[in-house]
Amino acid sequence: MRGTLAAARPDTDVRERGFTLIELVVAMVILAVVSLAVIAVILQAQGAGVANRSRIAASNLADREIEMVRQQFTATDAGPLAVANAGTVVDAYPLQGGTAGQPLVVDGRPYTVTRSAQWNATGSGASACEGGAAVVYPALTVTVKVTWEDMGQARPVTVSTRLAPEKDLGLSDKTAYIAAKVRDQDDKPLANVAVSATGSGTVTGKTDDTGCVVLPVTPAASTGTTYTVQIADSSYIDISGTTNPSKSTGIIKQGTLYSGASFSIAKPGKAIVTLVRDDGTPLTDAQVAGSKVTLVASEYSGATGAVTKTVSTVKTTFTNLWPTTYGAYFGTVPPLAGYTVQELLADGAITLDVPFTMASVPVQNLPDGTTTVYAVPTGTAVTATSCAPSGTQTASASGTTATFDAMPGEYDLYFSGATFKCASGPVDVPFASGTNDPVVLANTTISISGAPGGTVWALNQAKAGITSSPTTCPSGYGTLAVNIDTARSGTAKLPAGVWYFWQGSADGSTCTAYPNVSSPTTIIYGQNNPVAWSATTTLTLTGMTKNYYFFVIDGTSGSPTCLKSSITPPAGSSYWISSSATTTTPQSLSLTIPRPSTTKTYKAFQSLSTATTSNSCVSVGSFSVGPSTASASMVGK
């Protein structure tokens, strides 16, 4: 038995020396849980203490603000109006060593003290912006709100009081009141926004925390006054994008309250629209210049929320935008597949990528000799010397066909070739994204009537670079001349534009006729253009009392011989006419001659008697006739 006890004693000693490892771990966990609970209670108590101290400090600052306002209100006769007109102010009365407008620091913690003042012009105590019966001597409601750093979920300290001025102090019984309410894009009140009323002078105030401002005004005694109420802060816009929006009150009488002026305003934002090709190919500013981009707002005033701009760069910025949802698309027609939208926040910015497919447009039946086709944005001015203004798309001709790979839009078409330049074509041609049906040009032709013999040639004014109309056959333009001789018996194709015509050789060196009366001529696209050559000129002798004979001699020498029984035209005489009438009444006699290609002088003679032996033909003057002379006349004997 002793041996058994002796063997058991060592194990008992081990158990009595301390805890096992498991018991130690359990004890430590219990101790940690209890400690954390105690620490949480301590921290919560400390936090509550700090919050209470902050709230007490904020309450003291609010009371201090009220007392200082009360002192300003009663210190002078102008005090009530000074407090009222100040509207909403922040940190107006600094602590010792502080600066006005900066937070007030107490025990190392900064506090913000916001004060607003508003006339209570309703008598019932309700907000003047909600209407009510105006009172003659209203009280001024002063509200002070104090906030601080790290206030978390704690509510601000807010204190209000009413200060009533003595009668006739600051406001008179002639005063009326305009109450304007200002809210943001989310229909929430906007504080500290300047509002003015202009009529018999201008009064300005600022909105309080409810978004209301009350402006005392003095209307005319008998007729009253109409006021314009306006947002006096240019950093806001209304939904139409108007800065400083305004409203008219109509006539306001003394002692009344007008509460019909309400505004919804917001800080404007912007949208940056970027054009991108759907195939990923980068675009250049030159490619997109003259195209149109449409931005669409989900909230808007007026008939539509779509605004279209003609762009000059790949990126286009739309500014002064009302905060709402926006989308954008290329051109003026919304894509069938729709477009993406983004929400624009107040004073924010969004970026919208606008994808599109280039327009593939075949143009057929081009004028003969066309080398280049120009697609000019519809309505863009084109001159005779340049038909490629900004935004123009070009395509090279192959025979009578050209194909555009161009920006979608609407275009006017023009053509240039070896013998013409900037010839006009169809206008308002739509280029839609993707593959378009061919644009088939109408035929443009010319037909000529009355042209004498000789080949007829045409010269394009723009291609020749002629700035003033020539009075003789154009010369030196042989490579540019177009043979249109078939137009005398039918029609000849000729691109639209301004053209000159003559007969003779292509370069004008041998010219038989130049009808300046029908040259230059404007050829109009898509139709047959008839041209009357007008190959003759009429010469008239007026006031003749003796008119047996009237001669026109082509040249500068020689004269006819006139006898009673015979007439002998001089050498070189080309034209003459006879008459056997004898009268004392003044008469006229006309002679038709071919129109010359260059200016010529024609002598005119008249027979004055019936002499049988002496010459009775005398000179009565001369006619100067050129390509542009349709008729000429002079007074006879």
Residue, then its C-alpha position, 0 to 999 in steps of 0.5 A: m500500500r505504501g508503494t502504491l501511494a508512493a507511486a501516485r504522489p508525483d502525479t498529484d504534485v504536477r496537477e497542483r503546480g498550475f493551470t494547463l495550457i487549455e485553461l490558460v487560453v480560455a482564461m485569456v479569451i474571457l479576460a479580452v471579452v470583458s476588457l473590450a466591453v469595458i473599453a467600449v463603455i468607456l469610449q462611448a461615455q467619452g464620445a458622448g461627453v465630447a458630443n455634449r461639449s460640442r453641442i454646448a459650445a454650439s448652443n453658446l455660439a448660437d445664443r451669442e449670435i442672437e444677442m449680437v444681432r439684437q444689439q445691431f437691430t436696436a443700436t440705430d434707426a437703420g439697424p432693422l434694415a441692415v440686419a434684414n438686407a444682409g440676408t444669409v451670412v456666415d461667421a459674421y462675428p468672429l471670436q477674439g483673434g479670429t477673422a470675419g467669414q472664417p469658422l469660430v474655434v472653441d477648444g480647438r474645434p472649428y464651428t460654422v455659424t450661419r445666420s439668415a434674416q427674413w421679414n415675417a410679412t404674413g401676420s400668421g407666422a407662416s412663410a411669406c412665400e406660402g402667401g398670407a395677409a400682409v402686415v404693416y409693421p412685420a417682425l424680422t425672423v432671425t434664424v441661427k444654425v451652428t455646425w461643427e467638424d466631425m459632428g457625424q449624425a448629430r443635428p445642428v444647433t438651431v435657434s430662432t427669434r423674432l425682432a420687432p422694430e418700432k413703428d416707422l423705424g426702417l419700414s413704413d406703412k407704404t411698404a409692400y412685400i415680394a416673397a420669392k421662393v427658390r428651389d433647385q433641380d430636385d425641388k429642394p430649397l436653395a439657401n443664400v441665393a441673391v434675389s432682386a426686385t426692380g421697379s421703383g428702385t432695386v431691392t436685393g436680398k438672399t434666401d433663407d434655409t427654406g429657399c424663401v426671400v422677402l423683399p420690402v418695396t415701396p410701390a407708387a401710392s395710387t397706381g401701384t408699381t410693376y416689379t421685375v423679380q430676378i435671380a441676381d446670382s449669375s452662377y445659376i440657370d433655369i431649365s431653359g439655360t437662361t442666366n439670371p432668369s426673371k419674372s414680372t409681378g404685375i401691379i403691386k399696391q402698398g401694404t400688400l404681399y406678392s408671393g407669386a415669384s418662384f424659381s427653379i434654378a441649378k448650377p449649369g453643367k456641360a456635355i462633351v460629345t465625341l464623334v467616333r467611327d463604328d469601325g474604329t478608324p480615327l477621325t480628323d477635325a477636317q473630316v467632321a467640319g460642317s457636320k451636325v450633332t444633336l444633344v437631347a435632354s430628358e427635361y426641357s422647356g419649350a417644344t423639344g429637348a433636342v439642340t443641334k450644333t454644326v461642329s468643326t472638331v471631333k469633340t464638341t462641348f455643350t455648355n450651360l446645361w440644366p442637370t438632367t439625363y442627356g443623350a446624343y446622336f450624329g446628324t438630325v435624325p435619331p438612329l433607329a437603334g437608339y442612343t446611350v444616355q448619361e445623367l448630368l449633375a449640377d455643376g458637373a460634366i459628362t462625356l458622350d461618344v457618338p458612333f456613326t457609319m460614313a456615308s457611301v454615295p455613288v454619283q452618276n451621269l457626271p458632265d463629260g470631262t469631270t475630274t472632281v466632285y465636291a459635296v458642300p454642306t447645304g447652305t454654305a456659300v460657294t464662290a466662282t473661284s473656290c467650290a471647296p469651303s470648310g466642311t467640303q467632301t470630295a470624290s474623284a471621278s472615273g468616267t461619268t461616275a464618282t463615289f463618296d466616302a463622306m460624313p453623313g449630312e446634307y450637301d450641295l454638289y459641284f463639279s470641276g473638269a478640264t474645261f469647267k470649274c465649280a459647275s453647280g448640281p443638285v442641292d440638299v442631297p442627303f448622305a445617310s450613314g451606310t450605303n446610299d442609292p446612286v445620285v443620278l444627275a439630270n442632264t444640263t443642255i443648251s440650244i442656240s437659235g439665230a446663229p450665223g454660219g461658223t463653228v460655235w464655241a463656249l468658254n467657262q468663266a470660272k475655268a478661264g478666270i475671266t473677271s469682266s465680260p469681254t467685248t470681243c471674241p475671247s482669245g488664247y483659251g483654245t484648250l478650254a473652248v468647248n465645241i457646242d455647234t450641235a446646239r444650233s440644230g438641237t442641244a449640246k451638253l454643257p455644265a451649269g455655270v456662266w459661259y461665253f459664246w463665239q463663232g470661228s476658231a477655238d482660240g478666238s483668233t479667227c472670229t466671225a461673230y461674237p453675240n455679246v448680248s447673249s454672252p455671258t449666259t448663266i446655264i442652269y443645272g438640270q434643264n435645257n437652256p435656250v439662247a437666242w444668238s441675235a445675229t443682227t443689229t438695227l440702224t435707224l434714221t429718224g426725223m427724215t423729211k426728205n428720204y428718197y434714199f438712206f445708205v449705210i456704208d461699211g468703211t471709212s472712205g467713199s460716198p454714194t452718188c444720188l441723182k433723180s433717176s439713178i444711185t451709185p453706191p461707192a466702192g466698199s459699200s455694203y448696205w443701202i436702202s431706197s425709198s420713193a416717198t416724198t413727204t414733209t412729215p418727219q419719218s423714220l427709216s430702218l436698216t438691218i445689218p449683221r452684228p459684227s464680231t468686233t466694233k465697226t463704224y458705219k457711215a450714213f448718207q441721205s438723199l435730199s433732193t431730186a436733182t438730175t445732174s448734181n449729187s444730192c447725197v449728203s453725210v448725216g453721221s456714222f454708227s458705231v456698232g459692236p458685238s453688244t449693239a442691239s440697235a442704234s439711231m440718229v436724226g436725219k435731214 
